[in-house]
Amino acid sequence: MTLLLGVEGVTKAYPGVVANSDVSFQISEGEIHALLGENGAGKSTLVKMIYGLVKPDSGRMTLRGQPYTPAKPAEARRQGVAMVFQHFSLFEALNVAENVALGMENPPPMKALAGRIREVSEEYGLPLDPSRMVGDLSAGERQRVEIIRCLLQDPKLLIMDEPTSVLTPQEVEILFKTLRQLASEGTAILYISHKLEEIRSLCDEATILRRGKVVATCTPRDRTAREMAELMVGTVLTPPVRAGRTKGDVALEVSGLSVASPIPFGTALKAVSFTVRQGEVLGIAGVAGNGQDELLLALSGELRSQPEAVKIAGVAMGDTGPNDRRRAGLVAAPEERLGHAAAPDMSLVENALLSGVVRQGLTARGFIDWAATEAFAAGIVKAFDVRTPGTHVAARALSGGNLQKFVVGRELSQTPSVIVINQPTWGVDAAAAAAIRQAILDRASGGAAVVVISQDLDELLEIADDFAALNGGRLTPTRPVDGLTVDEIGLMMGGTHGMEVAHHG
Ligand SMILES: Nc1ncnc2c1ncn2[C@@H]1O[C@H](COP(=O)(O)OP(=O)(O)OP(=O)(O)O)[C@@H](O)[C@H]1O
């Protein structure tokens, strides 16, 4: 195969950490290449250099044998390098074609563009109506907008950063078909993911990073997921264990919870009802945008409801705010780490204070007890293996997965009686995900009632006792996890979201 991209001895340092150290690897045309590594291993930094967002300190890159030094993403795109990010940069109040036009240097007239979008979406089995408002689209459909925007530039290298975290199992299959088709036409794909089984089924080669260095390369098909995870962390892994648990009294009771969404294009909750006992883990699945964020807000107290709609240990608290609920024993970790769960420019110590102040006794006589706060933050960093130069570092300087470990650790460290957590291991590597799941199970064994909202079905099947799915703001009846199949769950989540027609012929 013809060599497309060569990366030779690339190094990039940030204050206190070498994010990439003498990294070399190659991708050929038509190759699907995985980039693997623990949280903070340097994967995002590496692809940001390839996409022109970050400049290497040293080393060199070549594209089709020529020196390649993109100073900005527009230059990378001009040379055939495209990227689909974890977070979509779309305008909800504009339609699909208008959004695509915004990302183009010289967009054609709207009508011609809509026609091109239709062609590309049919050719690659990614159904998408150019005239629909982005605000009305599911997460999977929004991702298709981004992918089609890239495909219209006829990329030679397509970079994808954890693309499947927002998709149902059925949508993942469809995406993989599209990626395989692109590869068969000669497009190279650089694929970042923590989902190792998916990597085994999709990728031809893998480069594994650990603490900024290339530590191994492998052919994913020839390895087990566990072998790859062990190459990433350099040690042997143990899967989480469910200790026997006794269920106690009802700790959280939600009945007929209906609230309008405070989020633009959000989803109102419609008569949501469930109960969780002490020692019990309820898993709530759903494709993003079906009321998960609203449910978390309504349980945390950021969104108020009728008093009787949310009862904590039998006390009606639907009309109370977050601090009252924290005092009553409920902690909550929202999905969005930067901005919602953590203040980006504040240090980890300050961020520990934000949510720990009520339950951890971090004030004395009206003053902040900084020594206690620092000790609390340092304890979280240690217990949850948060990789950071120190607790003085700003939240935004942590890699995505490490910030996630910090945010989850901060909530679980407050001896809660009710835990509500949205996407607990989002973007977290396999070893750290296992540690977070174990910590959740341990809290449940200790008598906490847990609600885990997640799009990762394997995760829910691993830790939840009971299962329900959110669909358009309604919650399905709760079912015991034992005996449920992934297909049944997919249907509870709303199946394929109109994707049945994809890839016919
Ligand atoms: N803008 C920045 N300022 C300071 N440090 C940074 C910055 N960006 C990344 N880092 C540090 O560089 C290292 C590599 O981070 P990077 O985001 O590349 O990791 P990653 O492998 O993509 O991790 P994850 O799987 O968690 O997304 C981390 O230690 C991170 O804290």
The ligand as an ORCA input file, in Angstrom:
! r2SCAN-3c Opt
* xyz 0 1
  N      -3.673     22.665     26.565
  C      -2.993     21.922     27.456
  N      -2.319     22.496     28.483
  C      -1.637     21.757     29.390
  N      -1.572     20.402     29.348
  C      -2.216     19.770     28.357
  C      -2.970     20.486     27.370
  N      -3.513     19.591     26.515
  C      -3.122     18.370     26.943
  N      -2.339     18.469     28.046
  C      -1.708     17.348     28.781
  O      -1.067     16.508     27.843
  C      -1.231     15.136     28.174
  C      -1.834     14.388     27.002
  O      -3.190     14.778     26.846
  P      -4.114     14.290     25.648
  O      -5.364     15.077     25.716
  O      -3.347     14.298     24.373
  O      -4.387     12.779     26.081
  P      -5.394     11.701     25.467
  O      -4.593     10.473     25.207
  O      -6.116     12.269     24.312
  O      -6.351     11.438     26.703
  P      -7.951     11.084     26.802
  O      -8.107      9.655     26.397
  O      -8.228     11.254     28.264
  O      -8.685     12.056     25.926
  C      -2.095     15.108     29.432
  O      -1.251     14.940     30.544
  C      -2.746     16.462     29.465
  O      -2.982     16.860     30.800
*
